[in-house]
Amino acid sequence: MTQTTSPSASPPTARGWQANDGHHYTVAELSEAWNVSPDFIRDLFRDERDIVRWVRSRPGKRRYIVIRIPASAAERVYRRAQQSV
């Protein structure tokens, strides 16, 4: 069986990682793609302005926070990190 590529698939780039427009990444997705720990990703995006956070608090239980990182924010932080190296 042959595998076809979709016309919207972007070719690999020489600059490394590239964000998918409109996608909201999980902490695990970015930590795997960037080869860093999930805690490091959480620290990187702690003060970013457009991160989506859902907080679930229940009496007697710990607070649970779901984080989703838009592609635009991920690319911005990635570029900033690449410039500082």
Contacts in CASP RR format, 6 or more apart in sequence:
PFRMAT RR
TARGET T0000
AUTHOR 0000-0000-0000
METHOD contacts of the structure
MODEL  1
MTQTTSPSASPPTARGWQANDGHHYTVAELSEAWNVSPDFIRDLFRDERD
IVRWVRSRPGKRRYIVIRIPASAAERVYRRAQQSV
10 18 0 8 1.000
15 82 0 8 1.000
17 33 0 8 1.000
17 34 0 8 1.000
17 78 0 8 1.000
18 75 0 8 1.000
19 25 0 8 1.000
19 71 0 8 1.000
19 72 0 8 1.000
19 74 0 8 1.000
19 75 0 8 1.000
19 78 0 8 1.000
20 71 0 8 1.000
21 71 0 8 1.000
22 70 0 8 1.000
22 71 0 8 1.000
22 72 0 8 1.000
23 70 0 8 1.000
23 71 0 8 1.000
24 52 0 8 1.000
24 68 0 8 1.000
24 69 0 8 1.000
24 70 0 8 1.000
24 71 0 8 1.000
25 33 0 8 1.000
25 68 0 8 1.000
25 69 0 8 1.000
25 70 0 8 1.000
25 71 0 8 1.000
25 74 0 8 1.000
26 67 0 8 1.000
26 68 0 8 1.000
26 69 0 8 1.000
27 38 0 8 1.000
27 41 0 8 1.000
27 42 0 8 1.000
27 67 0 8 1.000
27 69 0 8 1.000
28 38 0 8 1.000
30 41 0 8 1.000
30 69 0 8 1.000
30 74 0 8 1.000
31 37 0 8 1.000
31 38 0 8 1.000
31 40 0 8 1.000
31 41 0 8 1.000
34 41 0 8 1.000
34 78 0 8 1.000
41 69 0 8 1.000
42 67 0 8 1.000
44 77 0 8 1.000
44 81 0 8 1.000
45 51 0 8 1.000
45 67 0 8 1.000
45 69 0 8 1.000
45 73 0 8 1.000
45 77 0 8 1.000
48 69 0 8 1.000
48 73 0 8 1.000
48 76 0 8 1.000
48 77 0 8 1.000
50 70 0 8 1.000
50 72 0 8 1.000
50 73 0 8 1.000
51 67 0 8 1.000
51 68 0 8 1.000
51 69 0 8 1.000
51 70 0 8 1.000
51 73 0 8 1.000
52 67 0 8 1.000
52 68 0 8 1.000
52 69 0 8 1.000
52 70 0 8 1.000
53 65 0 8 1.000
53 66 0 8 1.000
53 67 0 8 1.000
53 68 0 8 1.000
54 65 0 8 1.000
54 66 0 8 1.000
55 63 0 8 1.000
55 64 0 8 1.000
55 65 0 8 1.000
56 63 0 8 1.000
56 64 0 8 1.000
56 65 0 8 1.000
56 66 0 8 1.000
57 63 0 8 1.000
57 64 0 8 1.000
END
